[in-house]
Amino acid sequence: MLWPDSAARVVSPVSWTLLATLTVIDVVGFASLPLKFDTSNFWTIASVAFAFLLWLGVFRLIASRLGNVRSNLARALSSAAHAGDVLLRAVSFTAFFGWAGATCLCLAISMAPPLLDARLAAFDQMLGFDWLGFLALTNSNRLVSWSLVAAYHSAFPQMVLLYLLLSFGRQEQQLAEFLSLFCTTFFITCFLMLLVPAAGAYAFYHPSRDAFDGFSQDAGMWHYEVFTMLRAEPKPVLKFEYMKGLVTFPSFHTALAIVTAYAARNIRLIAGPAVVLNGIVIVSTLPEGGHFLVDVLAGAMIAGVAIGLARWRLSRRLMQCQPLSGPLYGTTD
């Protein structure tokens, strides 16, 4: 897989490599760009790291003390402690990777390259997609708009649920695969956003509030104040609390929806609903997320490439593990 070497490894070498790469880019960026890293960020990192390390120590202590006890209760507690250990490692890595990736996005935005929203809108029109018309259509029915808003904001809760199911279901290998897909798609998103800077469909079309009153008050625009600040101020200040919804092109929400549904494919009773829900999430990225259609298509392509690489890597590893067959090796097909 992408690409854990063993079931016990929650974070694959690829995930660590991508995190290290983002960290180097961040360090070089702060050394060369007029962007200030607020000191409150260090306290956030330190406090989160301390909390994770504390609970990891608690879980490992419980597992080590009860690992050889044969009672059913002790075994259950030991198993739960192991699952908690796995869960915390996955969540902590995701948090630190998210901070590194979001910092990289802020550095890219602060370079203030010319915006390409007009080209993205023109590409949508070339495909025959009317963004304003689609907004009006989805906004015309309150049940539809409410469903799209709820689906769009389910991305983070879905990740939490997926982590819980995979951790306590003792599916560490699948969890490592998801983390690798998450890191790969996020990393590619950071790179493409630097190449194709955009403010988003709401900032480009400027629809009136009546045109999207079925959606969130700041639908597709929660990023815009920070986005403008990073581009306009001579020495902008970067705070982790500012980092939300900064990705415009491509749609990371779309990529995340696809890899989340893919990661849940082997979980009984969850796989089908995950596909349906994340299909709605992808649709919601247009009116609630404020993405152009081309953003969504690019996000889907990124997810497809990441999953394709994961499956190719897995097939190669399986082939390497298969014994040689045939007359020369004393076996037959």
BELCORZI-V485431 format. One record per pair of residues at least 24 apart in sequence whose ideal C-beta (glycine too) atoms are under 10 Angstrom apart, sorted by sequence separation. I is the first residue (numbers start at 1). J is the second residue. If there is no record, write none. Layout:
((I,J) (I,J))
This chain:
((59,83) (60,84) (199,223) (200,224) (203,227) (221,245) (222,246) (223,247) (224,248) (254,278) (257,281) (258,282) (59,84) (60,85) (199,224) (203,228) (220,245) (223,248) (253,278) (256,281) (257,282) (58,84) (59,85) (256,282) (257,283) (58,85) (59,86) (200,227) (218,245) (254,281) (255,282) (257,284) (56,84) (57,85) (59,87) (199,227) (220,248) (253,281) (254,282) (257,285) (55,84) (56,85) (59,88) (198,227) (199,228) (253,282) (254,283) (55,85) (58,88) (59,89) (197,227) (254,284) (251,282) (253,284) (254,285) (55,87) (56,88) (199,231) (253,285) (254,286) (55,88) (56,89) (252,285) (54,88) (197,231) (251,285) (53,88) (251,286) (253,288) (254,289) (52,88) (56,92) (253,289) (51,88) (52,89) (55,92) (252,289) (254,291) (251,289) (253,291) (52,91) (53,92) (251,290) (252,291) (257,296) (52,92) (251,291) (51,92) (52,93) (248,289) (250,291) (251,292) (254,295) (255,296) (258,299) (262,303) (247,289) (248,290) (249,291) (250,292) (251,293) (253,295) (254,296) (257,299) (258,300) (261,303) (262,304) (48,91) (49,92) (52,95) (248,291) (249,292) (251,294) (252,295) (253,296) (254,297) (255,298) (256,299) (257,300) (258,301) (259,302) (260,303) (48,92) (52,96) (204,248) (245,289) (247,291) (248,292) (250,294) (251,295) (254,298) (255,299) (258,302) (259,303) (262,306) (263,307) (200,245) (203,248) (245,290) (249,294) (250,295) (251,296) (254,299) (255,300) (258,303) (259,304) (262,307) (49,95) (249,295) (250,296) (251,297) (252,298) (253,299) (254,300) (255,301) (256,302) (257,303) (258,304) (48,95) (49,96) (200,247) (201,248) (248,295) (249,296) (250,297) (251,298) (252,299) (254,301) (255,302) (256,303) (259,306) (48,96) (200,248) (247,295) (250,298) (251,299) (254,302) (255,303) (258,306) (259,307) (262,310) (198,247) (199,248) (200,249) (249,298) (250,299) (251,300) (254,303) (255,304) (258,307) (262,311) (45,95) (198,248) (199,249) (249,299) (250,300) (252,302) (255,305) (44,95) (45,96) (48,99) (197,248) (198,249) (250,301) (251,302) (252,303) (255,306) (259,310) (196,248) (197,249) (198,250) (247,299) (250,302) (251,303) (255,307) (193,246) (196,249) (250,303) (45,99) (193,247) (195,249) (196,250) (44,99) (192,247) (193,248) (193,249) (190,247) (192,249) (193,250) (41,99) (189,247) (192,250) (193,252) (189,249) (192,252) (186,247) (189,250) (41,103) (188,250) (189,251) (190,252) (152,215) (153,216) (189,252) (152,216) (188,252) (94,159) (149,214) (185,250) (219,284) (220,285) (37,103) (135,201) (148,214) (149,215) (186,252) (189,255) (220,286) (224,290) (134,201) (135,202) (145,212) (148,215) (149,216) (152,219) (185,252) (188,255) (189,256) (220,287) (222,289) (223,290) (35,103) (91,159) (139,207) (145,213) (146,214) (152,220) (219,287) (220,288) (222,290) (37,106) (90,159) (91,160) (94,163) (132,201) (145,214) (146,215) (185,254) (186,255) (215,284) (219,288) (220,289) (221,290) (131,201) (135,205) (144,214) (145,215) (149,219) (182,252) (185,255) (186,256) (219,289) (220,290) (35,106) (131,202) (136,207) (139,210) (142,213) (143,214) (145,216) (148,219) (184,255) (185,256) (216,287) (219,290) (220,291) (35,107) (90,162) (91,163) (135,207) (139,211) (142,214) (215,287) (216,288) (218,290) (23,96) (26,99) (30,103) (33,106) (87,160) (90,163) (91,164) (131,204) (132,205) (139,212) (141,214) (182,255) (185,258) (214,287) (215,288) (216,289) (19,93) (22,96) (23,97) (26,100) (29,103) (33,107) (35,109) (90,164) (131,205) (138,212) (139,213) (140,214) (145,219) (181,255) (182,256) (185,259) (214,288) (215,289) (216,290) (10,85) (22,97) (25,100) (26,101) (29,104) (32,107) (33,108) (35,110) (88,163) (132,207) (136,211) (139,214) (181,256) (184,259) (212,287) (215,290) (10,86) (23,99) (24,100) (25,101) (26,102) (27,103) (34,110) (35,111) (87,163) (90,166) (91,167) (120,196) (131,207) (135,211) (136,212) (138,214) (139,215) (211,287) (212,288) (10,87) (16,93) (19,96) (22,99) (23,100) (26,103) (29,106) (30,107) (33,110) (86,163) (87,164) (90,167) (119,196) (121,198) (124,201) (135,212) (138,215) (181,258) (182,259) (8,86) (10,88) (11,89) (15,93) (19,97) (22,100) (25,103) (26,104) (29,107) (33,111) (89,167) (120,198) (181,259) (182,260) (212,290) (10,89) (11,90) (15,94) (18,97) (21,100) (22,101) (25,104) (28,107) (29,108) (87,166) (88,167) (116,195) (117,196) (119,198) (132,211) (135,214) (180,259) (181,260) (9,89) (10,90) (19,99) (20,100) (22,102) (23,103) (26,106) (86,166) (87,167) (116,196) (117,197) (118,198) (120,200) (121,201) (135,215) (139,219) (207,287) (11,92) (16,97) (19,100) (22,103) (23,104) (26,107) (29,110) (83,164) (86,167) (87,168) (101,182) (105,186) (113,194) (115,196) (116,197) (117,198) (120,201) (178,259) (181,262) (182,263) (10,92) (11,93) (15,97) (18,100) (19,101) (22,104) (25,107) (29,111) (85,167) (86,168) (90,172) (97,179) (101,183) (104,186) (108,190) (113,195) (115,197) (116,198) (117,199) (177,259) (178,260) (181,263) (10,93) (11,94) (18,101) (21,104) (25,108) (83,166) (84,167) (89,172) (100,183) (104,187) (107,190) (108,191) (111,194) (113,196) (114,197) (115,198) (116,199) (117,200) (121,204) (207,290) (83,167) (84,168) (86,170) (94,178) (98,182) (102,186) (105,189) (108,192) (109,193) (113,197) (115,199) (117,201) (120,204) (121,205) (135,219) (178,262) (179,263) (82,167) (83,168) (86,171) (90,175) (94,179) (97,182) (98,183) (101,186) (104,189) (105,190) (108,193) (109,194) (112,197) (115,200) (135,220) (177,262) (178,263) (201,286) (202,287) (205,290) (11,97) (82,168) (83,169) (86,172) (89,175) (90,176) (93,179) (97,183) (100,186) (101,187) (104,190) (108,194) (111,197) (117,203) (118,204) (177,263) (178,264) (201,287) (204,290) (83,170) (89,176) (100,187) (103,190) (104,191) (107,194) (108,195) (117,204) (202,289) (203,290) (205,292) (80,168) (82,170) (87,175) (90,178) (94,182) (98,186) (101,189) (102,190) (105,193) (109,197) (115,203) (117,205) (175,263) (201,289) (202,290) (204,292) (79,168) (83,172) (86,175) (90,179) (93,182) (94,183) (97,186) (101,190) (104,193) (105,194) (108,197) (115,204) (174,263) (200,289) (201,290) (202,291) (82,172) (86,176) (89,179) (93,183) (97,187) (100,190) (104,194) (109,199) (174,264) (200,290) (201,291) (79,170) (174,265) (199,290) (200,291) (201,292) (90,182) (94,186) (171,263) (174,266) (200,292) (201,293) (174,267) (198,291) (198,292) (201,295) (171,266) (200,295) (171,267) (198,294) (155,252) (159,256) (162,259) (166,263) (169,266) (198,295) (155,253) (158,256) (162,260) (165,263) (166,264) (169,267) (196,294) (158,257) (161,260) (162,261) (165,264) (169,268) (196,295) (153,253) (156,256) (163,263) (166,266) (152,253) (155,256) (159,260) (162,263) (166,267) (151,253) (155,257) (158,260) (162,264) (165,267) (196,298) (154,257) (158,261) (161,264) (192,295) (159,263) (152,257) (155,260) (158,263) (162,267) (165,270) (151,257) (154,260) (158,264) (161,267) (192,298) (192,299) (162,270) (161,270) (189,298) (192,301) (188,298) (189,299) (192,302) (188,299) (191,302) (115,227) (162,274) (161,274) (188,301) (189,302) (109,223) (185,299) (188,302) (187,302) (188,303) (115,231) (158,274) (186,302) (109,226) (185,302) (188,305) (105,223) (109,227) (112,230) (113,231) (184,302) (185,303) (188,306) (109,228) (110,229) (111,230) (112,231) (158,277) (184,303) (185,304) (187,306) (106,226) (109,229) (110,230) (111,231) (112,232) (158,278) (185,305) (186,306) (106,227) (109,230) (110,231) (112,233) (184,305) (185,306) (105,227) (108,230) (109,231) (110,232) (155,277) (181,303) (184,306) (185,307) (106,229) (107,230) (110,233) (154,277) (155,278) (158,281) (183,306) (184,307) (106,230) (154,278) (182,306) (105,230) (110,235) (151,276) (181,306) (184,309) (110,236) (151,277) (154,280) (155,281) (180,306) (181,307) (184,310) (109,236) (150,277) (151,278) (154,281) (110,238) (120,248) (151,279) (152,280) (153,281) (181,309) (120,249) (151,280) (152,281) (155,284) (180,309) (181,310) (106,236) (119,249) (150,280) (151,281) (152,282) (154,284) (155,285) (177,307) (180,310) (107,238) (117,248) (150,281) (151,282) (152,283) (153,284) (106,238) (116,248) (117,249) (148,280) (151,283) (152,284) (178,310) (106,239) (115,248) (116,249) (147,280) (148,281) (151,284) (152,285) (177,310) (180,313) (106,240) (150,284) (151,285) (152,286) (155,289) (103,238) (148,283) (149,284) (152,287) (153,288) (102,238) (106,242) (144,280) (147,283) (148,284) (152,288) (153,289) (177,313) (103,240) (106,243) (109,246) (147,284) (148,285) (151,288) (152,289) (177,314) (102,240) (105,243) (108,246) (148,286) (149,287) (150,288) (109,248) (144,283) (145,284) (148,287) (149,288) (102,242) (103,243) (106,246) (148,288) (99,240) (102,243) (105,246) (148,289) (98,240) (101,243) (102,244) (105,247) (145,287) (105,248) (144,287) (145,288) (99,243) (102,246) (95,240) (98,243) (101,246) (102,247) (138,283) (101,247) (138,284) (105,252) (138,286) (139,287) (134,283) (138,287) (137,287) (138,288) (101,252) (135,286) (136,287) (134,286) (135,287) (134,287) (135,288) (131,286) (135,290) (10,166) (131,287) (10,167) (129,286) (131,290) (134,293) (131,291) (12,173) (15,176) (22,183) (131,292) (10,172) (14,176) (18,180) (21,183) (25,187) (124,286) (131,293) (7,170) (9,172) (10,173) (129,292) (130,293) (7,171) (8,172) (9,173) (11,175) (12,176) (15,179) (16,180) (18,182) (19,183) (22,186) (129,293) (7,172) (8,173) (10,175) (11,176) (12,177) (14,179) (15,180) (18,183) (22,187) (25,190) (127,292) (128,293) (129,294) (6,172) (7,173) (9,175) (10,176) (14,180) (15,181) (17,183) (18,184) (21,187) (25,191) (127,293) (6,173) (7,174) (9,176) (12,179) (13,180) (14,181) (15,182) (16,183) (127,294) (129,296) (4,172) (5,173) (7,175) (8,176) (11,179) (12,180) (15,183) (18,186) (19,187) (22,190) (124,292) (125,293) (126,294) (129,297) (4,173) (7,176) (10,179) (11,180) (14,183) (15,184) (18,187) (21,190) (123,292) (124,293) (4,174) (6,176) (14,184) (17,187) (18,188) (122,292) (123,293) (124,294) (127,297) (4,175) (5,176) (12,183) (120,291) (121,292) (123,294) (124,295) (1,173) (4,176) (11,183) (15,187) (18,190) (120,292) (121,293) (122,294) (123,295) (124,296) (1,174) (3,176) (4,177) (14,187) (119,292) (120,293) (121,294) (124,297) (2,176) (3,177) (120,294) (123,297) (1,176) (2,177) (4,179) (117,292) (119,294) (120,295) (1,177) (2,178) (4,180) (1,178) (2,179) (3,180) (2,180) (120,298) (1,180) (2,181) (1,181) (2,183) (3,184) (2,184) (48,240) (35,230) (44,239) (45,240) (41,237) (44,240) (36,233) (40,237) (41,238) (43,240) (44,241) (35,233) (41,239) (34,233) (36,235) (38,237) (40,239) (41,240) (34,234) (35,235) (36,236) (37,237) (38,238) (39,239) (40,240) (41,241) (34,235) (35,236) (36,237) (37,238) (38,239) (40,241) (33,235) (34,236) (35,237) (36,238) (37,239) (38,240) (41,243) (33,236) (35,238) (36,239) (37,240) (38,241) (38,242) (30,238) (26,238) (14,309) (14,310) (12,310) (14,313) (12,313) (2,306) (2,307) (3,309) (2,309) (3,310) (1,309) (2,310) (1,310) (2,311) (1,311) (2,312) (3,313) (2,313) (3,314) (1,313) (2,314) (5,317) (1,314) (3,316) (3,317) (1,317))
